[in-house]
Amino acid sequence: MSSEPTRRIVILRHAKAEWSDGDDHERPLADRGRKDAPVAGRWLAGSGVTPGLALCSTSARTRETWKLAVSELPERPRTVYEDRMYEASLGELIALLNEVSDEVQDLVLIGHNPGMHALADALAGEAEGDLLARMNRSGFPTAAVAVLAFTGSWKSVEHGVGRLVAFWTPHS
């Protein structure tokens, strides 16, 4: 049996945003997004995962999603608004995870597609039941949440390291 701690990564895609011809970074949530984000927070609160750290993209829609979701959690984790998460590639997201302190057991990422879906898919070397097929069929819609578990250090996060243990969407 491994003495390495089990860690969890919660991947939350921002809730539904308004469409705009303006600055993409500043797009706010749509009405549906403002309804779905707290529901995602309630799901997370009931999941048994208690994140010690949240890494959130700096876009308006991710910040608003997190503000509404985190208000449903029993404990508010330390939140870092991370510029590098906006339009981050899969490699950039893994590099961010590799920087996380090993003092953090559970982490939540609040970001954008295609990065959030790509990250969940890449890290999931295994999955419980049909979760991976469900996640890939859904396309990782807005306000979707994936939870992956792995053992070891954050520095060891790489493709296939995790087990997809939960996948939830607000409209499934």
Number of C-alpha atoms within 10 A of each C-alpha: 3 7 7 10 12 13 20 23 23 23 24 34 29 33 33 22 21 15 11 10 6 8 7 14 14 14 17 22 23 15 12 13 22 19 16 25 31 22 18 27 24 17 18 24 19 13 11 8 18 20 24 16 20 22 23 25 25 20 22 17 28 31 19 20 30 28 14 21 25 22 15 19 19 12 12 14 17 11 17 13 15 17 13 14 22 19 17 19 17 18 14 15 20 20 15 18 20 16 11 16 12 14 10 14 20 21 23 25 27 27 31 25 19 15 20 26 24 17 21 29 22 16 21 21 17 17 17 11 11 10 17 22 11 13 22 13 9 13 13 25 19 21 28 25 28 26 24 24 20 22 18 15 19 21 15 13 19 18 16 14 17 24 20 25 17 18 21 20 20 16 9 6
